[in-house]
């Protein structure tokens, strides 16, 4: 049985990512494992939904750099002007959250 809190995966990069998650108020628009705002998609499983081990970091880095998409009529996400290291730390944090044992929440990959 893995530990429920996955402490063995709690690296310094994950901790920095958590800090970036807080100071940039990602939770002001997103929910994470059900906690937060409902303006933007749940991100507790975005790691799984967008490529996992093989593809998530590339997706995430591209996504963060492409904002705002400026698609008319679509909700916008700001650009946070993060460094590559910061983007990697946030990706590690989202990977960590995807691997926590949260009783299969959210109920499907689309959150
Ligand atoms: C002002 C609101 C807002 C804030 C703050 C915000 N986002 Fe978003 N985010 C959005 C919206 C809206 C979308 C969906 C956009 C779309 O589908 O075109 C989104 C989408 C995403 C996606 C893609 C989700 C998917 O299912 O593909 C990721 C990853 C993401 N945000 C990460 C973050 C992170 C990390 C932060 C904090 C650094 C953050 N967001 C802060 C509004 C926000």
Backbone and ligand atoms as CSV (ligand in chain L), in Angstrom:
chain,resi,resn,atom,element,x,y,z
A,1,UNK,N,N,0.852,-1.209,0.000
A,1,UNK,CA,C,0.000,0.000,0.000
A,1,UNK,C,C,0.877,1.245,0.000
A,2,UNK,N,N,0.736,2.109,-0.981
A,2,UNK,CA,C,1.464,3.379,-0.916
A,2,UNK,C,C,0.882,4.233,0.214
A,3,UNK,N,N,1.723,5.136,0.757
A,3,UNK,CA,C,1.185,6.057,1.762
A,3,UNK,C,C,0.105,6.913,1.112
A,4,UNK,N,N,-0.938,7.194,1.849
A,4,UNK,CA,C,-2.040,7.975,1.284
A,4,UNK,C,C,-1.590,9.359,0.839
A,5,UNK,N,N,-0.614,9.941,1.527
A,5,UNK,CA,C,-0.205,11.300,1.177
A,5,UNK,C,C,0.956,11.325,0.184
A,6,UNK,N,N,1.435,10.175,-0.256
A,6,UNK,CA,C,2.501,10.112,-1.251
A,6,UNK,C,C,3.717,10.918,-0.835
A,7,UNK,N,N,4.065,10.875,0.444
A,7,UNK,CA,C,5.153,11.705,0.950
A,7,UNK,C,C,6.459,11.454,0.201
A,8,UNK,N,N,6.658,10.219,-0.283
A,8,UNK,CA,C,7.903,9.911,-0.983
A,8,UNK,C,C,8.047,10.725,-2.277
A,9,UNK,N,N,6.930,11.274,-2.794
A,9,UNK,CA,C,6.992,12.080,-4.016
A,9,UNK,C,C,7.107,13.577,-3.745
A,10,UNK,N,N,7.173,13.946,-2.482
A,10,UNK,CA,C,7.152,15.371,-2.136
A,10,UNK,C,C,8.558,15.964,-2.243
A,11,UNK,N,N,8.919,16.345,-3.465
A,11,UNK,CA,C,10.258,16.886,-3.716
A,11,UNK,C,C,10.268,18.402,-3.488
A,12,UNK,N,N,11.462,18.982,-3.512
A,12,UNK,CA,C,11.561,20.445,-3.389
A,12,UNK,C,C,10.878,21.140,-4.556
A,13,UNK,N,N,10.936,20.524,-5.728
A,13,UNK,CA,C,10.269,21.104,-6.892
A,13,UNK,C,C,8.753,21.149,-6.685
A,14,UNK,N,N,8.196,20.079,-6.128
A,14,UNK,CA,C,6.759,20.051,-5.831
A,14,UNK,C,C,6.418,21.165,-4.835
A,15,UNK,N,N,7.272,21.353,-3.833
A,15,UNK,CA,C,7.013,22.401,-2.831
A,15,UNK,C,C,7.060,23.793,-3.459
A,16,UNK,N,N,8.032,24.007,-4.348
A,16,UNK,CA,C,8.090,25.315,-5.028
A,16,UNK,C,C,6.850,25.502,-5.907
A,17,UNK,N,N,6.424,24.433,-6.557
A,17,UNK,CA,C,5.227,24.499,-7.401
A,17,UNK,C,C,3.998,24.849,-6.595
A,18,UNK,N,N,3.902,24.273,-5.405
A,18,UNK,CA,C,2.763,24.591,-4.527
A,18,UNK,C,C,2.775,26.069,-4.170
A,19,UNK,N,N,3.975,26.596,-3.882
A,19,UNK,CA,C,4.103,28.021,-3.560
A,19,UNK,C,C,3.665,28.883,-4.752
A,20,UNK,N,N,4.079,28.487,-5.966
A,20,UNK,CA,C,3.689,29.248,-7.167
A,20,UNK,C,C,2.180,29.173,-7.381
A,21,UNK,N,N,1.612,28.011,-7.099
A,21,UNK,CA,C,0.159,27.848,-7.180
A,21,UNK,C,C,-0.532,28.855,-6.254
A,22,UNK,N,N,0.030,29.033,-5.047
A,22,UNK,CA,C,-0.577,29.947,-4.065
A,22,UNK,C,C,-0.393,31.413,-4.471
A,23,UNK,N,N,0.849,31.816,-4.757
A,23,UNK,CA,C,1.090,33.252,-4.963
A,23,UNK,C,C,0.446,33.766,-6.246
A,24,UNK,N,N,0.235,32.893,-7.206
A,24,UNK,CA,C,-0.415,33.325,-8.448
A,24,UNK,C,C,-1.933,33.134,-8.416
A,25,UNK,N,N,-2.426,32.642,-7.288
A,25,UNK,CA,C,-3.867,32.476,-7.097
A,25,UNK,C,C,-4.531,31.693,-8.231
A,26,UNK,N,N,-3.927,30.602,-8.632
A,26,UNK,CA,C,-4.540,29.728,-9.639
A,26,UNK,C,C,-5.924,29.282,-9.168
A,27,UNK,N,N,-6.063,29.149,-7.854
A,27,UNK,CA,C,-7.294,28.635,-7.270
A,27,UNK,C,C,-8.413,29.689,-7.324
A,28,UNK,N,N,-8.058,30.914,-7.688
A,28,UNK,CA,C,-9.074,31.943,-7.880
A,28,UNK,C,C,-9.959,31.654,-9.078
A,29,UNK,N,N,-9.488,30.829,-10.000
A,29,UNK,CA,C,-10.285,30.435,-11.179
A,29,UNK,C,C,-10.497,28.927,-11.247
A,30,UNK,N,N,-9.501,28.162,-10.824
A,30,UNK,CA,C,-9.534,26.700,-10.947
A,30,UNK,C,C,-9.895,26.040,-9.626
A,31,UNK,N,N,-10.393,24.826,-9.704
A,31,UNK,CA,C,-10.465,23.978,-8.517
A,31,UNK,C,C,-9.360,22.940,-8.598
A,32,UNK,N,N,-8.957,22.466,-7.425
A,32,UNK,CA,C,-7.954,21.418,-7.327
A,32,UNK,C,C,-8.502,20.387,-6.351
A,33,UNK,N,N,-8.826,19.218,-6.870
A,33,UNK,CA,C,-9.494,18.178,-6.086
A,33,UNK,C,C,-10.745,18.757,-5.404
A,34,UNK,N,N,-11.503,19.500,-6.209
A,34,UNK,CA,C,-12.796,19.990,-5.743
A,34,UNK,C,C,-12.776,21.289,-4.971
A,35,UNK,N,N,-11.589,21.757,-4.541
A,35,UNK,CA,C,-11.481,22.994,-3.764
A,35,UNK,C,C,-11.120,24.141,-4.690
A,36,UNK,N,N,-11.831,25.250,-4.587
A,36,UNK,CA,C,-11.458,26.420,-5.356
A,36,UNK,C,C,-12.624,26.963,-6.144
A,37,UNK,N,N,-12.287,27.669,-7.238
A,37,UNK,CA,C,-13.305,28.355,-8.021
A,37,UNK,C,C,-13.670,27.545,-9.257
A,38,UNK,N,N,-14.816,27.835,-9.809
A,38,UNK,CA,C,-15.353,27.041,-10.921
A,38,UNK,C,C,-15.428,27.829,-12.226
A,39,UNK,N,N,-14.539,28.833,-12.360
A,39,UNK,CA,C,-14.469,29.583,-13.618
A,39,UNK,C,C,-13.731,28.763,-14.679
A,40,UNK,N,N,-12.788,27.949,-14.245
A,40,UNK,CA,C,-11.879,27.243,-15.159
A,40,UNK,C,C,-11.803,25.769,-14.735
A,41,UNK,N,N,-11.246,24.905,-15.621
A,41,UNK,CA,C,-11.298,23.460,-15.359
A,41,UNK,C,C,-10.630,23.014,-14.059
A,42,UNK,N,N,-11.158,21.948,-13.493
A,42,UNK,CA,C,-10.519,21.229,-12.380
A,42,UNK,C,C,-9.133,20.771,-12.837
A,43,UNK,N,N,-8.124,20.967,-11.980
A,43,UNK,CA,C,-6.764,20.617,-12.401
A,43,UNK,C,C,-6.170,19.433,-11.626
A,44,UNK,N,N,-6.968,18.815,-10.754
A,44,UNK,CA,C,-6.449,17.680,-9.987
A,44,UNK,C,C,-6.001,16.535,-10.870
A,45,UNK,N,N,-6.586,16.453,-12.066
A,45,UNK,CA,C,-6.236,15.354,-12.966
A,45,UNK,C,C,-5.754,15.845,-14.323
A,46,UNK,N,N,-5.382,17.138,-14.396
A,46,UNK,CA,C,-4.956,17.662,-15.704
A,46,UNK,C,C,-3.698,16.935,-16.200
A,47,UNK,N,N,-2.883,16.467,-15.262
A,47,UNK,CA,C,-1.676,15.719,-15.631
A,47,UNK,C,C,-2.043,14.455,-16.426
A,48,UNK,N,N,-3.071,13.764,-15.980
A,48,UNK,CA,C,-3.520,12.551,-16.667
A,48,UNK,C,C,-4.183,12.912,-17.995
A,49,UNK,N,N,-5.024,13.946,-17.932
A,49,UNK,CA,C,-5.833,14.340,-19.097
A,49,UNK,C,C,-4.969,14.846,-20.242
A,50,UNK,N,N,-3.856,15.477,-19.920
A,50,UNK,CA,C,-3.023,16.117,-20.953
A,50,UNK,C,C,-1.666,15.439,-21.097
A,51,UNK,N,N,-1.659,14.139,-21.161
A,51,UNK,CA,C,-0.457,13.464,-21.640
A,51,UNK,C,C,0.360,12.666,-20.650
A,52,UNK,N,N,0.152,12.890,-19.337
A,52,UNK,CA,C,0.879,12.112,-18.336
A,52,UNK,C,C,2.383,12.202,-18.494
A,53,UNK,N,N,3.077,11.134,-18.155
A,53,UNK,CA,C,4.544,11.110,-18.153
A,53,UNK,C,C,5.120,11.495,-19.519
A,54,UNK,N,N,4.505,11.023,-20.577
A,54,UNK,CA,C,5.053,11.251,-21.915
A,54,UNK,C,C,4.813,12.665,-22.427
A,55,UNK,N,N,3.692,13.252,-22.085
A,55,UNK,CA,C,3.346,14.493,-22.768
A,55,UNK,C,C,2.992,15.698,-21.929
A,56,UNK,N,N,2.781,15.507,-20.629
A,56,UNK,CA,C,2.210,16.612,-19.856
A,56,UNK,C,C,3.104,17.848,-19.803
A,57,UNK,N,N,4.391,17.657,-19.564
A,57,UNK,CA,C,5.256,18.839,-19.398
A,57,UNK,C,C,5.294,19.686,-20.662
A,58,UNK,N,N,5.326,19.031,-21.810
A,58,UNK,CA,C,5.335,19.777,-23.073
A,58,UNK,C,C,4.012,20.512,-23.255
A,59,UNK,N,N,2.927,19.817,-22.963
A,59,UNK,CA,C,1.617,20.474,-23.054
A,59,UNK,C,C,1.575,21.691,-22.134
A,60,UNK,N,N,1.976,21.482,-20.876
A,60,UNK,CA,C,1.818,22.512,-19.852
A,60,UNK,C,C,2.677,23.747,-20.159
A,61,UNK,N,N,3.915,23.496,-20.556
A,61,UNK,CA,C,4.797,24.599,-20.888
A,61,UNK,C,C,4.229,25.403,-22.061
A,62,UNK,N,N,3.779,24.703,-23.086
A,62,UNK,CA,C,3.179,25.377,-24.247
A,62,UNK,C,C,1.948,26.167,-23.851
A,63,UNK,N,N,1.150,25.558,-23.001
A,63,UNK,CA,C,-0.092,26.211,-22.560
A,63,UNK,C,C,0.202,27.511,-21.798
A,64,UNK,N,N,1.111,27.445,-20.830
A,64,UNK,CA,C,1.403,28.613,-19.998
A,64,UNK,C,C,1.963,29.758,-20.844
A,65,UNK,N,N,2.760,29.395,-21.864
A,65,UNK,CA,C,3.396,30.436,-22.687
A,65,UNK,C,C,2.439,31.008,-23.731
A,66,UNK,N,N,1.399,30.249,-24.075
A,66,UNK,CA,C,0.479,30.682,-25.135
A,66,UNK,C,C,-0.615,31.623,-24.629
A,67,UNK,N,N,-0.709,31.759,-23.283
A,67,UNK,CA,C,-1.801,32.584,-22.748
A,67,UNK,C,C,-1.494,34.069,-22.899
A,68,UNK,N,N,-2.513,34.926,-23.036
A,68,UNK,CA,C,-3.912,34.560,-23.230
A,68,UNK,C,C,-4.173,34.167,-24.685
A,69,UNK,N,N,-5.090,33.261,-24.910
A,69,UNK,CA,C,-5.351,32.774,-26.264
A,69,UNK,C,C,-6.132,33.780,-27.103
A,70,UNK,N,N,-6.820,34.712,-26.423
A,70,UNK,CA,C,-7.585,35.741,-27.137
A,70,UNK,C,C,-8.555,35.174,-28.163
A,71,UNK,N,N,-9.213,34.086,-27.818
A,71,UNK,CA,C,-10.256,33.540,-28.692
A,71,UNK,C,C,-11.576,34.213,-28.290
A,72,UNK,N,N,-12.188,34.936,-29.235
A,72,UNK,CA,C,-13.397,35.683,-28.874
A,72,UNK,C,C,-14.471,34.773,-28.280
A,73,UNK,N,N,-15.100,35.245,-27.214
A,73,UNK,CA,C,-16.207,34.521,-26.619
A,73,UNK,C,C,-15.782,33.401,-25.691
A,74,UNK,N,N,-14.485,33.204,-25.538
A,74,UNK,CA,C,-13.997,32.118,-24.697
A,74,UNK,C,C,-13.379,32.695,-23.423
A,75,UNK,N,N,-13.568,32.026,-22.299
A,75,UNK,CA,C,-12.976,32.508,-21.059
A,75,UNK,C,C,-11.454,32.527,-21.181
A,76,UNK,N,N,-10.844,33.540,-20.616
A,76,UNK,CA,C,-9.413,33.740,-20.803
A,76,UNK,C,C,-8.627,33.365,-19.557
A,77,UNK,N,N,-7.428,32.886,-19.794
A,77,UNK,CA,C,-6.475,32.705,-18.706
A,77,UNK,C,C,-5.329,33.695,-18.924
A,78,UNK,N,N,-4.900,34.412,-17.865
A,78,UNK,CA,C,-3.806,35.370,-18.040
A,78,UNK,C,C,-2.466,34.685,-18.291
A,79,UNK,N,N,-1.498,35.468,-18.768
A,79,UNK,CA,C,-0.129,34.976,-18.837
A,79,UNK,C,C,0.583,35.395,-17.554
A,80,UNK,N,N,1.243,34.448,-16.894
A,80,UNK,CA,C,1.877,34.741,-15.609
A,80,UNK,C,C,3.364,35.064,-15.749
A,81,UNK,N,N,3.880,35.014,-16.967
A,81,UNK,CA,C,5.283,35.337,-17.240
A,81,UNK,C,C,6.230,34.579,-16.313
A,82,UNK,N,N,6.059,33.274,-16.254
A,82,UNK,CA,C,6.893,32.428,-15.398
A,82,UNK,C,C,8.139,31.977,-16.153
A,83,UNK,N,N,9.189,31.686,-15.406
A,83,UNK,CA,C,10.396,31.150,-16.008
A,83,UNK,C,C,10.184,29.657,-16.319
A,84,UNK,N,N,11.091,29.090,-17.131
A,84,UNK,CA,C,10.994,27.657,-17.442
A,84,UNK,C,C,11.068,26.818,-16.164
A,85,UNK,N,N,11.936,27.253,-15.220
A,85,UNK,CA,C,12.046,26.531,-13.952
A,85,UNK,C,C,10.733,26.576,-13.176
A,86,UNK,N,N,10.109,27.742,-13.148
A,86,UNK,CA,C,8.831,27.876,-12.428
A,86,UNK,C,C,7.741,27.035,-13.082
A,87,UNK,N,N,7.724,27.020,-14.407
A,87,UNK,CA,C,6.733,26.205,-15.120
A,87,UNK,C,C,6.971,24.724,-14.813
A,88,UNK,N,N,8.229,24.321,-14.768
A,88,UNK,CA,C,8.546,22.929,-14.431
A,88,UNK,C,C,8.113,22.596,-13.000
A,89,UNK,N,N,8.333,23.514,-12.071
A,89,UNK,CA,C,7.918,23.291,-10.679
A,89,UNK,C,C,6.395,23.152,-10.579
A,90,UNK,N,N,5.674,24.012,-11.285
A,90,UNK,CA,C,4.207,23.902,-11.269
A,90,UNK,C,C,3.757,22.573,-11.878
A,91,UNK,N,N,4.440,22.147,-12.940
A,91,UNK,CA,C,4.110,20.856,-13.563
A,91,UNK,C,C,4.345,19.718,-12.574
A,92,UNK,N,N,5.438,19.798,-11.812
A,92,UNK,CA,C,5.722,18.769,-10.801
A,92,UNK,C,C,4.637,18.763,-9.715
A,93,UNK,N,N,4.172,19.942,-9.344
A,93,UNK,CA,C,3.104,20.035,-8.345
A,93,UNK,C,C,1.818,19.398,-8.880
A,94,UNK,N,N,1.475,19.683,-10.129
A,94,UNK,CA,C,0.243,19.109,-10.695
A,94,UNK,C,C,0.377,17.603,-10.896
A,95,UNK,N,N,1.587,17.142,-11.181
A,95,UNK,CA,C,1.822,15.697,-11.251
A,95,UNK,C,C,1.617,15.071,-9.870
A,96,UNK,N,N,2.154,15.725,-8.862
A,96,UNK,CA,C,2.009,15.225,-7.489
A,96,UNK,C,C,0.537,15.110,-7.108
A,97,UNK,N,N,-0.231,16.151,-7.404
A,97,UNK,CA,C,-1.649,16.113,-7.019
A,97,UNK,C,C,-2.380,15.004,-7.766
A,98,UNK,N,N,-1.967,14.745,-9.008
A,98,UNK,CA,C,-2.633,13.693,-9.794
A,98,UNK,C,C,-2.351,12.311,-9.219
A,99,UNK,N,N,-1.244,12.194,-8.460
A,99,UNK,CA,C,-0.858,10.878,-7.935
A,99,UNK,C,C,-1.321,10.653,-6.498
A,100,UNK,N,N,-1.947,11.659,-5.895
A,100,UNK,CA,C,-2.447,11.473,-4.532
A,100,UNK,C,C,-3.644,10.520,-4.559
A,101,UNK,N,N,-3.805,9.791,-3.471
A,101,UNK,CA,C,-4.965,8.910,-3.351
A,101,UNK,C,C,-6.133,9.752,-2.848
A,102,UNK,N,N,-7.003,10.137,-3.765
A,102,UNK,CA,C,-8.127,11.005,-3.395
A,102,UNK,C,C,-9.454,10.301,-3.683
A,103,UNK,N,N,-9.441,8.984,-3.487
A,103,UNK,CA,C,-10.684,8.239,-3.639
A,103,UNK,C,C,-11.311,8.419,-5.020
A,104,UNK,N,N,-10.436,8.476,-6.060
A,104,UNK,CA,C,-10.889,8.598,-7.447
A,104,UNK,C,C,-11.641,9.890,-7.756
A,105,UNK,N,N,-11.346,10.960,-7.009
A,105,UNK,CA,C,-11.909,12.259,-7.350
A,105,UNK,C,C,-10.962,13.023,-8.252
A,106,UNK,N,N,-11.383,13.753,-9.260
A,106,UNK,CA,C,-12.767,13.828,-9.743
A,106,UNK,C,C,-13.198,12.560,-10.470
A,107,UNK,N,N,-14.493,12.377,-10.634
A,107,UNK,CA,C,-15.017,11.090,-11.114
A,107,UNK,C,C,-14.632,10.721,-12.540
A,108,UNK,N,N,-14.197,11.678,-13.367
A,108,UNK,CA,C,-13.702,11.310,-14.702
A,108,UNK,C,C,-12.555,12.228,-15.093
A,109,UNK,N,N,-11.838,11.862,-16.157
A,109,UNK,CA,C,-10.623,12.585,-16.509
A,109,UNK,C,C,-10.879,14.038,-16.918
A,110,UNK,N,N,-12.049,14.338,-17.416
A,110,UNK,CA,C,-12.329,15.713,-17.813
A,110,UNK,C,C,-12.647,16.592,-16.603
A,111,UNK,N,N,-12.643,16.007,-15.419
A,111,UNK,CA,C,-12.828,16.774,-14.197
A,111,UNK,C,C,-14.278,17.183,-13.998
L,1,LIG,C1,C,-8.323,34.472,-14.319
L,1,LIG,C2,C,-8.629,33.047,-14.262
L,1,LIG,C3,C,-7.485,32.050,-14.299
L,1,LIG,C4,C,-6.378,31.975,-13.474
L,1,LIG,C5,C,-5.999,32.902,-12.327
L,1,LIG,C6,C,-5.652,30.787,-13.888
L,1,LIG,N1,N,-6.287,30.170,-14.913
L,1,LIG,FE1,FE,-5.739,28.414,-15.798
L,1,LIG,N2,N,-7.336,28.537,-17.046
L,1,LIG,C7,C,-8.293,29.518,-17.027
L,1,LIG,C8,C,-9.291,29.250,-18.043
L,1,LIG,C9,C,-10.527,30.097,-18.347
L,1,LIG,C10,C,-8.899,28.050,-18.674
L,1,LIG,C11,C,-9.600,27.337,-19.839
L,1,LIG,C12,C,-9.298,28.130,-21.082
L,1,LIG,C13,C,-9.782,27.477,-22.343
L,1,LIG,O1,O,-10.298,26.372,-22.317
L,1,LIG,O2,O,-9.579,28.113,-23.401
L,1,LIG,C14,C,-7.667,27.614,-18.011
L,1,LIG,C15,C,-6.975,26.466,-18.338
L,1,LIG,C16,C,-5.846,26.007,-17.694
L,1,LIG,C17,C,-5.143,24.794,-18.006
L,1,LIG,C18,C,-5.542,23.791,-19.075
L,1,LIG,C19,C,-6.613,22.894,-18.503
L,1,LIG,C20,C,-6.995,21.735,-19.395
L,1,LIG,O3,O,-7.892,21.014,-19.003
L,1,LIG,O4,O,-6.424,21.578,-20.481
L,1,LIG,C21,C,-4.096,24.699,-17.152
L,1,LIG,C22,C,-3.069,23.579,-17.082
L,1,LIG,C23,C,-4.123,25.863,-16.307
L,1,LIG,N3,N,-5.202,26.645,-16.666
L,1,LIG,C24,C,-3.213,26.127,-15.301
L,1,LIG,C25,C,-3.241,27.258,-14.493
L,1,LIG,C26,C,-2.247,27.558,-13.482
L,1,LIG,C27,C,-1.076,26.658,-13.114
L,1,LIG,C28,C,-2.586,28.756,-12.934
L,1,LIG,C29,C,-1.828,29.560,-11.901
L,1,LIG,C30,C,-0.440,29.861,-12.230
L,1,LIG,C31,C,-3.810,29.203,-13.602
L,1,LIG,N4,N,-4.163,28.275,-14.531
L,1,LIG,C32,C,-4.472,30.370,-13.300
L,1,LIG,C33,C,-8.339,30.604,-16.174
L,1,LIG,C34,C,-7.408,30.902,-15.195
